[in-house]
Amino acid sequence: MMTQPTWLTLATALLMFPQIAETLYSPALVDIGQGFGVTPAQAGQTLSLYFAAFAVGVLVWGRLCDLWGRRPALLAGLLLYSLASLAALLVTNFTGLLGARVVAAFAAAVGSVVTQTALRDVHGGAQLARVFSLIGIFLAISPAIGVLSGSLLTEAFGYRGVLTAQLLMALALLLWSWQLMPETRPQSPNHASLISTLRRMLGDRRVLLATLLVALFNIGVFSWYSLAPFIFQRLQLQSLFGYSGVLLALGSLLGARLNARLLARGVSQATLLNLACAVNLLAALAILLLGEHWLIAVAMAFMLGAFAMAIPLLLGSALVEYGDCRGTAGALFGLMYYGLIGAGLNLAGEWQALGVTLVWCAALISITAWGYGRRSL
C-alpha cells in the first residue's frame, strides 16, 4: 500500500478528472454549435448525453472493480477515455462527435466510482468523512479550472483545443496510475449479487434520499455550465464566462474550507447540510431575480460554495452500511444519481431557463435534506 499522502494526491487527481474534463468542454459549446451548424439546445445535448452515459459507466466500472480489482478497472477506463478523445478529434460531423462523447463519458466514470471505492477500502467512519472533506477542497476548484482553461483553449484553438487537452489529461493520468495506483480490493472479496444489492439499496431510505440530493445539487451546478455560456454570449460577454470561473472557484474553495473547519470543531453533519441548503436556495432565488445579468456569476459562486459543503457529507455518509459490497453499491449509487442528473440536464436544456431550473432544484433539495439530515446524519 502506498503512503497516505501519495495515495490521496493520486485519488484527488482521479476524482478531479471527470469534473475538469467536462467543465473544460463547457466554454466550447458555442464554438461547437457554430462549427457543426447546430442549435444551442443541440450543442447542450452533448452534456445531457454525457451524464446518461456516465451513469452507465459508473455501474459497469463499479462492478468490474469488484470483479477484476480496482487497479485493472481504472487502467482500462483511462485507456478507453484516451481512445474516445482521439476519435472525437477525428470526426467530421456532429453525430460522430456525440458518439465519441458518449464513449468518453462512459469511460470517465471510472475516475469517480473506482477511486471512491478505493477510498472506502482504505478509510472508514469519521476518517472517511474527513478525507472526503479534504479532497472536497480540491474538487471545489476543479470546475473553475476546467471553465477557465476551456475558455482560453477555445479562444486560442477552438473546440479542438479542448478535445486535445482532454486527450492529454487522460494519457497523463493513465501513466501516473500505471506507476502508482495500488490494489486496495480485499484479498477475499465478496462478489455480492448485483440484483440483491440493488434490492437492498432500493429499500434503504438513506440511499434513496442521498441519491436525490446528490443528483439535484449536480443538476443545479451543471445547468450553469450548460446554459450560462449562451447567456454570456447574448450579453456579448462570452470571454467573461471563462474568467468567472475564478469567482466560482473562490466560492467553492471557501465552502469546502468552511465545511472542513466546522467538521473539525465538532459541528454536526446535519447542521452543515442544512446550512448548505439555505445558501443554495438564496443563491438560486438571486439568479432568478437577476435574470440575464453578469452578476448571476456572483450568486453562482455562493451556490458552488453550498455544493462544496454538501457533496462530501453525502458521499461520505450514504453507503456506510455497505462495507461488504463497496464496489457494487458504489456503482449502483452512481448509476442512480447520474441517471437523474442526465434526465435533469436534458430538461434544463429543453427549458433554456437557468433561474427557474436552479430554484426548482434548490427547493427540492431543501425539502429532501430535512428528511435526510434528521434520519441519516
TORKOL-4160 file (C-alpha; in steps of 0.2 Angstrom, whole numbers, padded with zeros to 4 digits, m for minus):
377
<pt num="1" X="0000" Y="0000" Z="0000"/>
<pt num="2" X="0007" Y="0017" Z="m0005"/>
<pt num="3" X="0009" Y="0030" Z="0009"/>
<pt num="4" X="m0006" Y="0040" Z="0013"/>
<pt num="5" X="0000" Y="0057" Z="0006"/>
<pt num="6" X="0004" Y="0050" Z="m0011"/>
<pt num="7" X="m0012" Y="0040" Z="m0011"/>
<pt num="8" X="m0023" Y="0055" Z="m0008"/>
<pt num="9" X="m0014" Y="0065" Z="m0021"/>
<pt num="10" X="m0017" Y="0052" Z="m0034"/>
<pt num="11" X="m0035" Y="0049" Z="m0028"/>
<pt num="12" X="m0038" Y="0068" Z="m0028"/>
<pt num="13" X="m0032" Y="0070" Z="m0046"/>
<pt num="14" X="m0043" Y="0055" Z="m0052"/>
<pt num="15" X="m0058" Y="0062" Z="m0043"/>
<pt num="16" X="m0055" Y="0079" Z="m0051"/>
<pt num="17" X="m0053" Y="0072" Z="m0068"/>
<pt num="18" X="m0071" Y="0069" Z="m0073"/>
<pt num="19" X="m0076" Y="0087" Z="m0067"/>
<pt num="20" X="m0062" Y="0095" Z="m0076"/>
<pt num="21" X="m0064" Y="0085" Z="m0092"/>
<pt num="22" X="m0082" Y="0090" Z="m0093"/>
<pt num="23" X="m0081" Y="0108" Z="m0087"/>
<pt num="24" X="m0067" Y="0111" Z="m0099"/>
<pt num="25" X="m0079" Y="0107" Z="m0113"/>
<pt num="26" X="m0092" Y="0119" Z="m0107"/>
<pt num="27" X="m0085" Y="0135" Z="m0115"/>
<pt num="28" X="m0083" Y="0126" Z="m0131"/>
<pt num="29" X="m0102" Y="0123" Z="m0133"/>
<pt num="30" X="m0104" Y="0140" Z="m0143"/>
<pt num="31" X="m0090" Y="0136" Z="m0154"/>
<pt num="32" X="m0096" Y="0118" Z="m0157"/>
<pt num="33" X="m0114" Y="0125" Z="m0161"/>
<pt num="34" X="m0106" Y="0136" Z="m0174"/>
<pt num="35" X="m0094" Y="0124" Z="m0181"/>
<pt num="36" X="m0106" Y="0110" Z="m0184"/>
<pt num="37" X="m0121" Y="0121" Z="m0188"/>
<pt num="38" X="m0132" Y="0116" Z="m0173"/>
<pt num="39" X="m0144" Y="0125" Z="m0161"/>
<pt num="40" X="m0139" Y="0129" Z="m0143"/>
<pt num="41" X="m0151" Y="0115" Z="m0137"/>
<pt num="42" X="m0142" Y="0103" Z="m0149"/>
<pt num="43" X="m0125" Y="0108" Z="m0143"/>
<pt num="44" X="m0130" Y="0107" Z="m0125"/>
<pt num="45" X="m0136" Y="0089" Z="m0129"/>
<pt num="46" X="m0118" Y="0084" Z="m0128"/>
<pt num="47" X="m0119" Y="0087" Z="m0109"/>
<pt num="48" X="m0135" Y="0078" Z="m0105"/>
<pt num="49" X="m0129" Y="0063" Z="m0115"/>
<pt num="50" X="m0113" Y="0064" Z="m0106"/>
<pt num="51" X="m0121" Y="0061" Z="m0090"/>
<pt num="52" X="m0133" Y="0047" Z="m0096"/>
<pt num="53" X="m0118" Y="0038" Z="m0102"/>
<pt num="54" X="m0108" Y="0042" Z="m0087"/>
<pt num="55" X="m0122" Y="0034" Z="m0076"/>
<pt num="56" X="m0120" Y="0018" Z="m0086"/>
<pt num="57" X="m0101" Y="0019" Z="m0084"/>
<pt num="58" X="m0102" Y="0020" Z="m0066"/>
<pt num="59" X="m0112" Y="0004" Z="m0065"/>
<pt num="60" X="m0100" Y="m0005" Z="m0076"/>
<pt num="61" X="m0084" Y="0001" Z="m0069"/>
<pt num="62" X="m0090" Y="m0001" Z="m0051"/>
<pt num="63" X="m0095" Y="m0019" Z="m0054"/>
<pt num="64" X="m0079" Y="m0023" Z="m0063"/>
<pt num="65" X="m0068" Y="m0015" Z="m0049"/>
<pt num="66" X="m0076" Y="m0029" Z="m0038"/>
<pt num="67" X="m0073" Y="m0042" Z="m0051"/>
<pt num="68" X="m0057" Y="m0038" Z="m0058"/>
<pt num="69" X="m0049" Y="m0027" Z="m0045"/>
<pt num="70" X="m0048" Y="m0008" Z="m0043"/>
<pt num="71" X="m0031" Y="m0006" Z="m0052"/>
<pt num="72" X="m0036" Y="m0015" Z="m0068"/>
<pt num="73" X="m0053" Y="m0007" Z="m0070"/>
<pt num="74" X="m0045" Y="0010" Z="m0068"/>
<pt num="75" X="m0032" Y="0007" Z="m0081"/>
<pt num="76" X="m0044" Y="0000" Z="m0093"/>
<pt num="77" X="m0056" Y="0015" Z="m0091"/>
<pt num="78" X="m0042" Y="0028" Z="m0093"/>
<pt num="79" X="m0036" Y="0019" Z="m0109"/>
<pt num="80" X="m0054" Y="0019" Z="m0116"/>
<pt num="81" X="m0056" Y="0038" Z="m0112"/>
<pt num="82" X="m0040" Y="0042" Z="m0122"/>
<pt num="83" X="m0046" Y="0032" Z="m0137"/>
<pt num="84" X="m0063" Y="0041" Z="m0137"/>
<pt num="85" X="m0055" Y="0058" Z="m0135"/>
<pt num="86" X="m0044" Y="0054" Z="m0150"/>
<pt num="87" X="m0060" Y="0048" Z="m0160"/>
<pt num="88" X="m0068" Y="0065" Z="m0155"/>
<pt num="89" X="m0054" Y="0074" Z="m0163"/>
<pt num="90" X="m0055" Y="0065" Z="m0179"/>
<pt num="91" X="m0074" Y="0065" Z="m0183"/>
<pt num="92" X="m0081" Y="0077" Z="m0195"/>
<pt num="93" X="m0100" Y="0078" Z="m0191"/>
<pt num="94" X="m0110" Y="0081" Z="m0176"/>
<pt num="95" X="m0117" Y="0064" Z="m0174"/>
<pt num="96" X="m0099" Y="0057" Z="m0174"/>
<pt num="97" X="m0095" Y="0069" Z="m0160"/>
<pt num="98" X="m0110" Y="0064" Z="m0150"/>
<pt num="99" X="m0105" Y="0046" Z="m0152"/>
<pt num="100" X="m0087" Y="0049" Z="m0146"/>
<pt num="101" X="m0093" Y="0059" Z="m0132"/>
<pt num="102" X="m0104" Y="0045" Z="m0126"/>
<pt num="103" X="m0090" Y="0033" Z="m0126"/>
<pt num="104" X="m0079" Y="0046" Z="m0117"/>
<pt num="105" X="m0092" Y="0049" Z="m0104"/>
<pt num="106" X="m0094" Y="0030" Z="m0101"/>
<pt num="107" X="m0075" Y="0029" Z="m0098"/>
<pt num="108" X="m0073" Y="0044" Z="m0087"/>
<pt num="109" X="m0085" Y="0036" Z="m0074"/>
<pt num="110" X="m0070" Y="0025" Z="m0069"/>
<pt num="111" X="m0061" Y="0040" Z="m0061"/>
<pt num="112" X="m0076" Y="0043" Z="m0050"/>
<pt num="113" X="m0083" Y="0026" Z="m0044"/>
<pt num="114" X="m0066" Y="0016" Z="m0043"/>
<pt num="115" X="m0057" Y="0030" Z="m0034"/>
<pt num="116" X="m0072" Y="0032" Z="m0021"/>
<pt num="117" X="m0072" Y="0013" Z="m0019"/>
<pt num="118" X="m0053" Y="0013" Z="m0016"/>
<pt num="119" X="m0055" Y="0027" Z="m0003"/>
<pt num="120" X="m0069" Y="0017" Z="0006"/>
<pt num="121" X="m0057" Y="0002" Z="0006"/>
<pt num="122" X="m0043" Y="0012" Z="0015"/>
<pt num="123" X="m0053" Y="0023" Z="0026"/>
<pt num="124" X="m0069" Y="0022" Z="0036"/>
<pt num="125" X="m0081" Y="0031" Z="0048"/>
<pt num="126" X="m0076" Y="0049" Z="0054"/>
<pt num="127" X="m0059" Y="0047" Z="0045"/>
<pt num="128" X="m0068" Y="0044" Z="0028"/>
<pt num="129" X="m0079" Y="0060" Z="0031"/>
<pt num="130" X="m0063" Y="0070" Z="0034"/>
<pt num="131" X="m0054" Y="0063" Z="0019"/>
<pt num="132" X="m0069" Y="0067" Z="0008"/>
<pt num="133" X="m0069" Y="0084" Z="0015"/>
<pt num="134" X="m0051" Y="0087" Z="0012"/>
<pt num="135" X="m0052" Y="0081" Z="m0006"/>
<pt num="136" X="m0068" Y="0092" Z="m0007"/>
<pt num="137" X="m0057" Y="0107" Z="m0006"/>
<pt num="138" X="m0048" Y="0102" Z="m0022"/>
<pt num="139" X="m0064" Y="0096" Z="m0030"/>
<pt num="140" X="m0072" Y="0113" Z="m0027"/>
<pt num="141" X="m0060" Y="0122" Z="m0038"/>
<pt num="142" X="m0059" Y="0109" Z="m0052"/>
<pt num="143" X="m0074" Y="0115" Z="m0061"/>
<pt num="144" X="m0067" Y="0133" Z="m0061"/>
<pt num="145" X="m0050" Y="0126" Z="m0068"/>
<pt num="146" X="m0060" Y="0117" Z="m0082"/>
<pt num="147" X="m0070" Y="0133" Z="m0086"/>
<pt num="148" X="m0056" Y="0145" Z="m0086"/>
<pt num="149" X="m0044" Y="0133" Z="m0096"/>
<pt num="150" X="m0058" Y="0128" Z="m0108"/>
<pt num="151" X="m0061" Y="0147" Z="m0111"/>
<pt num="152" X="m0043" Y="0150" Z="m0115"/>
<pt num="153" X="m0041" Y="0135" Z="m0126"/>
<pt num="154" X="m0057" Y="0139" Z="m0136"/>
<pt num="155" X="m0052" Y="0157" Z="m0139"/>
<pt num="156" X="m0035" Y="0151" Z="m0145"/>
<pt num="157" X="m0039" Y="0134" Z="m0154"/>
<pt num="158" X="m0057" Y="0132" Z="m0155"/>
<pt num="159" X="m0066" Y="0117" Z="m0148"/>
<pt num="160" X="m0052" Y="0105" Z="m0155"/>
<pt num="161" X="m0040" Y="0113" Z="m0142"/>
<pt num="162" X="m0052" Y="0107" Z="m0128"/>
<pt num="163" X="m0053" Y="0090" Z="m0136"/>
<pt num="164" X="m0034" Y="0089" Z="m0137"/>
<pt num="165" X="m0032" Y="0094" Z="m0119"/>
<pt num="166" X="m0044" Y="0081" Z="m0113"/>
<pt num="167" X="m0034" Y="0068" Z="m0123"/>
<pt num="168" X="m0018" Y="0074" Z="m0115"/>
<pt num="169" X="m0025" Y="0074" Z="m0097"/>
<pt num="170" X="m0031" Y="0056" Z="m0099"/>
<pt num="171" X="m0014" Y="0050" Z="m0105"/>
<pt num="172" X="m0006" Y="0058" Z="m0091"/>
<pt num="173" X="m0017" Y="0050" Z="m0078"/>
<pt num="174" X="m0015" Y="0033" Z="m0086"/>
<pt num="175" X="0003" Y="0034" Z="m0085"/>
<pt num="176" X="0003" Y="0040" Z="m0067"/>
<pt num="177" X="m0010" Y="0027" Z="m0062"/>
<pt num="178" X="0000" Y="0013" Z="m0071"/>
<pt num="179" X="0015" Y="0018" Z="m0060"/>
<pt num="180" X="0007" Y="0022" Z="m0043"/>
<pt num="181" X="m0011" Y="0015" Z="m0042"/>
<pt num="182" X="m0012" Y="0002" Z="m0028"/>
<pt num="183" X="m0024" Y="m0013" Z="m0027"/>
<pt num="184" X="m0035" Y="m0010" Z="m0012"/>
<pt num="185" X="m0048" Y="m0023" Z="m0015"/>
<pt num="186" X="m0049" Y="m0035" Z="0000"/>
<pt num="187" X="m0039" Y="m0051" Z="m0003"/>
<pt num="188" X="m0055" Y="m0061" Z="m0001"/>
<pt num="189" X="m0068" Y="m0050" Z="m0009"/>
<pt num="190" X="m0087" Y="m0054" Z="m0008"/>
<pt num="191" X="m0094" Y="m0054" Z="m0025"/>
<pt num="192" X="m0111" Y="m0048" Z="m0020"/>
<pt num="193" X="m0125" Y="m0051" Z="m0032"/>
<pt num="194" X="m0130" Y="m0035" Z="m0042"/>
<pt num="195" X="m0148" Y="m0038" Z="m0040"/>
<pt num="196" X="m0148" Y="m0042" Z="m0022"/>
<pt num="197" X="m0138" Y="m0026" Z="m0018"/>
<pt num="198" X="m0150" Y="m0016" Z="m0029"/>
<pt num="199" X="m0165" Y="m0023" Z="m0019"/>
<pt num="200" X="m0156" Y="m0019" Z="m0003"/>
<pt num="201" X="m0152" Y="m0001" Z="m0009"/>
<pt num="202" X="m0170" Y="0002" Z="m0015"/>
<pt num="203" X="m0176" Y="m0002" Z="0002"/>
<pt num="204" X="m0164" Y="0009" Z="0011"/>
<pt num="205" X="m0171" Y="0027" Z="0014"/>
<pt num="206" X="m0154" Y="0034" Z="0017"/>
<pt num="207" X="m0148" Y="0029" Z="0000"/>
<pt num="208" X="m0163" Y="0035" Z="m0009"/>
<pt num="209" X="m0163" Y="0052" Z="m0001"/>
<pt num="210" X="m0144" Y="0054" Z="m0004"/>
<pt num="211" X="m0146" Y="0049" Z="m0022"/>
<pt num="212" X="m0159" Y="0063" Z="m0025"/>
<pt num="213" X="m0149" Y="0076" Z="m0015"/>
<pt num="214" X="m0133" Y="0072" Z="m0025"/>
<pt num="215" X="m0142" Y="0072" Z="m0041"/>
<pt num="216" X="m0151" Y="0089" Z="m0038"/>
<pt num="217" X="m0135" Y="0098" Z="m0032"/>
<pt num="218" X="m0126" Y="0092" Z="m0048"/>
<pt num="219" X="m0141" Y="0097" Z="m0059"/>
<pt num="220" X="m0140" Y="0114" Z="m0052"/>
<pt num="221" X="m0122" Y="0116" Z="m0055"/>
<pt num="222" X="m0121" Y="0108" Z="m0072"/>
<pt num="223" X="m0136" Y="0118" Z="m0078"/>
<pt num="224" X="m0125" Y="0133" Z="m0076"/>
<pt num="225" X="m0111" Y="0125" Z="m0086"/>
<pt num="226" X="m0124" Y="0120" Z="m0100"/>
<pt num="227" X="m0134" Y="0136" Z="m0101"/>
<pt num="228" X="m0123" Y="0151" Z="m0095"/>
<pt num="229" X="m0112" Y="0151" Z="m0110"/>
<pt num="230" X="m0126" Y="0156" Z="m0121"/>
<pt num="231" X="m0132" Y="0169" Z="m0108"/>
<pt num="232" X="m0115" Y="0177" Z="m0108"/>
<pt num="233" X="m0115" Y="0176" Z="m0127"/>
<pt num="234" X="m0131" Y="0186" Z="m0128"/>
<pt num="235" X="m0124" Y="0199" Z="m0116"/>
<pt num="236" X="m0109" Y="0200" Z="m0128"/>
<pt num="237" X="m0098" Y="0195" Z="m0113"/>
<pt num="238" X="m0093" Y="0177" Z="m0119"/>
<pt num="239" X="m0075" Y="0179" Z="m0113"/>
<pt num="240" X="m0081" Y="0184" Z="m0096"/>
<pt num="241" X="m0089" Y="0167" Z="m0094"/>
<pt num="242" X="m0072" Y="0158" Z="m0093"/>
<pt num="243" X="m0065" Y="0171" Z="m0081"/>
<pt num="244" X="m0080" Y="0170" Z="m0070"/>
<pt num="245" X="m0073" Y="0153" Z="m0066"/>
<pt num="246" X="m0060" Y="0161" Z="m0054"/>
<pt num="247" X="m0075" Y="0168" Z="m0044"/>
<pt num="248" X="m0084" Y="0152" Z="m0044"/>
<pt num="249" X="m0068" Y="0143" Z="m0038"/>
<pt num="250" X="m0066" Y="0156" Z="m0024"/>
<pt num="251" X="m0084" Y="0152" Z="m0018"/>
<pt num="252" X="m0081" Y="0133" Z="m0019"/>
<pt num="253" X="m0065" Y="0134" Z="m0010"/>
<pt num="254" X="m0072" Y="0145" Z="0004"/>
<pt num="255" X="m0087" Y="0132" Z="0006"/>
<pt num="256" X="m0075" Y="0117" Z="0006"/>
<pt num="257" X="m0064" Y="0126" Z="0019"/>
<pt num="258" X="m0079" Y="0131" Z="0030"/>
<pt num="259" X="m0085" Y="0113" Z="0029"/>
<pt num="260" X="m0068" Y="0106" Z="0034"/>
<pt num="261" X="m0066" Y="0118" Z="0048"/>
<pt num="262" X="m0083" Y="0116" Z="0056"/>
<pt num="263" X="m0082" Y="0097" Z="0055"/>
<pt num="264" X="m0065" Y="0098" Z="0064"/>
<pt num="265" X="m0074" Y="0109" Z="0078"/>
<pt num="266" X="m0087" Y="0095" Z="0080"/>
<pt num="267" X="m0102" Y="0104" Z="0071"/>
<pt num="268" X="m0114" Y="0090" Z="0066"/>
<pt num="269" X="m0116" Y="0085" Z="0048"/>
<pt num="270" X="m0134" Y="0088" Z="0049"/>
<pt num="271" X="m0132" Y="0106" Z="0053"/>
<pt num="272" X="m0119" Y="0108" Z="0040"/>
<pt num="273" X="m0131" Y="0101" Z="0027"/>
<pt num="274" X="m0145" Y="0112" Z="0032"/>
<pt num="275" X="m0133" Y="0127" Z="0031"/>
<pt num="276" X="m0128" Y="0122" Z="0013"/>
<pt num="277" X="m0146" Y="0120" Z="0008"/>
<pt num="278" X="m0151" Y="0138" Z="0014"/>
<pt num="279" X="m0136" Y="0146" Z="0005"/>
<pt num="280" X="m0141" Y="0136" Z="m0011"/>
<pt num="281" X="m0159" Y="0142" Z="m0010"/>
<pt num="282" X="m0154" Y="0160" Z="m0008"/>
<pt num="283" X="m0142" Y="0160" Z="m0022"/>
<pt num="284" X="m0154" Y="0151" Z="m0034"/>
<pt num="285" X="m0168" Y="0165" Z="m0030"/>
<pt num="286" X="m0155" Y="0178" Z="m0033"/>
<pt num="287" X="m0151" Y="0171" Z="m0050"/>
<pt num="288" X="m0169" Y="0170" Z="m0054"/>
<pt num="289" X="m0172" Y="0188" Z="m0049"/>
<pt num="290" X="m0156" Y="0195" Z="m0059"/>
<pt num="291" X="m0161" Y="0187" Z="m0075"/>
<pt num="292" X="m0148" Y="0188" Z="m0089"/>
<pt num="293" X="m0136" Y="0199" Z="m0080"/>
<pt num="294" X="m0117" Y="0196" Z="m0077"/>
<pt num="295" X="m0120" Y="0197" Z="m0058"/>
<pt num="296" X="m0128" Y="0180" Z="m0059"/>
<pt num="297" X="m0110" Y="0174" Z="m0058"/>
<pt num="298" X="m0108" Y="0181" Z="m0041"/>
<pt num="299" X="m0124" Y="0172" Z="m0035"/>
<pt num="300" X="m0117" Y="0156" Z="m0043"/>
<pt num="301" X="m0101" Y="0157" Z="m0033"/>
<pt num="302" X="m0112" Y="0155" Z="m0017"/>
<pt num="303" X="m0121" Y="0140" Z="m0025"/>
<pt num="304" X="m0104" Y="0132" Z="m0028"/>
<pt num="305" X="m0099" Y="0135" Z="m0010"/>
<pt num="306" X="m0115" Y="0126" Z="m0005"/>
<pt num="307" X="m0111" Y="0112" Z="m0017"/>
<pt num="308" X="m0094" Y="0110" Z="m0010"/>
<pt num="309" X="m0101" Y="0109" Z="0008"/>
<pt num="310" X="m0115" Y="0097" Z="0004"/>
<pt num="311" X="m0107" Y="0084" Z="m0008"/>
<pt num="312" X="m0093" Y="0077" Z="0004"/>
<pt num="313" X="m0106" Y="0075" Z="0018"/>
<pt num="314" X="m0117" Y="0065" Z="0006"/>
<pt num="315" X="m0104" Y="0054" Z="m0002"/>
<pt num="316" X="m0096" Y="0050" Z="0015"/>
<pt num="317" X="m0112" Y="0045" Z="0023"/>
<pt num="318" X="m0123" Y="0037" Z="0010"/>
<pt num="319" X="m0115" Y="0020" Z="0010"/>
<pt num="320" X="m0109" Y="0017" Z="0027"/>
<pt num="321" X="m0119" Y="0001" Z="0029"/>
<pt num="322" X="m0112" Y="m0007" Z="0013"/>
<pt num="323" X="m0094" Y="m0012" Z="0018"/>
<pt num="324" X="m0097" Y="m0029" Z="0011"/>
<pt num="325" X="m0100" Y="m0024" Z="m0007"/>
<pt num="326" X="m0092" Y="m0007" Z="m0009"/>
<pt num="327" X="m0089" Y="m0008" Z="m0027"/>
<pt num="328" X="m0106" Y="m0014" Z="m0032"/>
<pt num="329" X="m0115" Y="m0002" Z="m0020"/>
<pt num="330" X="m0105" Y="0012" Z="m0026"/>
<pt num="331" X="m0109" Y="0008" Z="m0044"/>
<pt num="332" X="m0127" Y="0007" Z="m0041"/>
<pt num="333" X="m0127" Y="0023" Z="m0031"/>
<pt num="334" X="m0118" Y="0032" Z="m0045"/>
<pt num="335" X="m0130" Y="0024" Z="m0058"/>
<pt num="336" X="m0145" Y="0031" Z="m0049"/>
<pt num="337" X="m0139" Y="0049" Z="m0046"/>
<pt num="338" X="m0130" Y="0051" Z="m0063"/>
<pt num="339" X="m0146" Y="0044" Z="m0072"/>
<pt num="340" X="m0156" Y="0058" Z="m0063"/>
<pt num="341" X="m0143" Y="0071" Z="m0067"/>
<pt num="342" X="m0144" Y="0066" Z="m0086"/>
<pt num="343" X="m0163" Y="0067" Z="m0086"/>
<pt num="344" X="m0162" Y="0084" Z="m0076"/>
<pt num="345" X="m0150" Y="0092" Z="m0088"/>
<pt num="346" X="m0160" Y="0086" Z="m0103"/>
<pt num="347" X="m0175" Y="0095" Z="m0096"/>
<pt num="348" X="m0164" Y="0110" Z="m0092"/>
<pt num="349" X="m0158" Y="0110" Z="m0110"/>
<pt num="350" X="m0176" Y="0110" Z="m0116"/>
<pt num="351" X="m0182" Y="0124" Z="m0105"/>
<pt num="352" X="m0166" Y="0135" Z="m0108"/>
<pt num="353" X="m0172" Y="0144" Z="m0091"/>
<pt num="354" X="m0157" Y="0144" Z="m0079"/>
<pt num="355" X="m0165" Y="0153" Z="m0065"/>
<pt num="356" X="m0181" Y="0143" Z="m0065"/>
<pt num="357" X="m0171" Y="0127" Z="m0066"/>
<pt num="358" X="m0160" Y="0132" Z="m0051"/>
<pt num="359" X="m0175" Y="0137" Z="m0040"/>
<pt num="360" X="m0184" Y="0121" Z="m0043"/>
<pt num="361" X="m0168" Y="0111" Z="m0039"/>
<pt num="362" X="m0165" Y="0121" Z="m0023"/>
<pt num="363" X="m0182" Y="0120" Z="m0017"/>
<pt num="364" X="m0182" Y="0101" Z="m0019"/>
<pt num="365" X="m0165" Y="0100" Z="m0011"/>
<pt num="366" X="m0171" Y="0109" Z="0005"/>
<pt num="367" X="m0186" Y="0098" Z="0007"/>
<pt num="368" X="m0176" Y="0082" Z="0004"/>
<pt num="369" X="m0162" Y="0087" Z="0015"/>
<pt num="370" X="m0173" Y="0089" Z="0030"/>
<pt num="371" X="m0178" Y="0071" Z="0030"/>
<pt num="372" X="m0160" Y="0065" Z="0026"/>
<pt num="373" X="m0152" Y="0075" Z="0040"/>
<pt num="374" X="m0165" Y="0070" Z="0053"/>
<pt num="375" X="m0163" Y="0051" Z="0049"/>
<pt num="376" X="m0146" Y="0049" Z="0042"/>
<pt num="377" X="m0133" Y="0061" Z="0049"/>
